[in-house]
Amino acid sequence: MREHHHDFLSWTMNPASPASAEWQLHSGVRARWLDYGVVELEPLAAADDSLLLSSGVHGNETAPIEVLNAILADIAGGRLALRCRLLVIFGNLDAMRLGKRYLDYDMNRLFNGAHARQPEAREAARAARLEQAAADFFASARGRRWHYDLHTAIRGSVFEKFAIYPYLHERPHNRSQLAWLKSCQVETVLLHSQPANTFSYFTSRHCQADAFTLELGKARPFGQNDLSRFAGIDQALRRLLAEPEQELPSYRDGDLPLFQAKYDIVKHSEAFRLHLADDVENFTALPDGFLIAEDGEHRYVAVGGDERILFPNPTVKPGLRAGIVVAPARLP
Ligand SMILES: [Zn+2]
């Protein structure tokens, strides 16, 4: 790789010679090409903390890809200091090239070993390789372990930026991570209460990382993103890379509204009717007694007035989740 060539994204997608996969940048950072769209960077001075940043797990969610590519360029150009180990993953390269969310199967439903059940999907082998790359990276970690999987959403959201905290089993929630998310201008956090086949659940469960799926705004094509809307996450990531020891104000209960899933709305048959507008925003409040959906004898009615709808999608196949009803939560 020539030093003046700083577009990591196009380079890692089409490396000229993946055999010579390690090089040193002028900025004193060692770089290793691990796979298409997978690059590890390490400062020459010993670094304790390990950070995995992923984007493009959904190929049409372009703004986070552009944010990470610019961060890589600034590290390579010596404009941004790197004081932690960094693994950058651009997830679904084939879908990114076509501007699609996925080709055969939603990649963020294929982690945690689920790829083995969809062997015919083009995303399956890639998800398995990304799991391995993440596991190898965190196996060499000495200090803290972080994974932020960056996404944008299909629909608008009452809380434009929100985080999903994977189910932790017996581990406690990390309040300093909630403080960091607040510094990214994340507006709310959904606490998952069961395992999922997402990338962030995999690294949380199997790599003991503080891992989150971050939904950072609405998905748009390459070049049509207003990157100023992503300034909060961009600046917070740059601070973390340059000063992983930074002090943040401690998190107090109520600093962020928290939600947890109450139940899934399941589409049982083609008779399923969702009584919400096609463009209803995520986290739209559901008035007490509101008939959310019905499907034959199944009726989903909102209770209490503080429930909200998340990820509504009436077009899924029967038997699948057509939305999640969430309710306010507190840290246990
Ligand atoms: Zn996504």
Residues whose N, C-alpha, C, O or C-beta is under 5 A from the ligand:
A	BS01	ZN	H58 E61 H151 T152
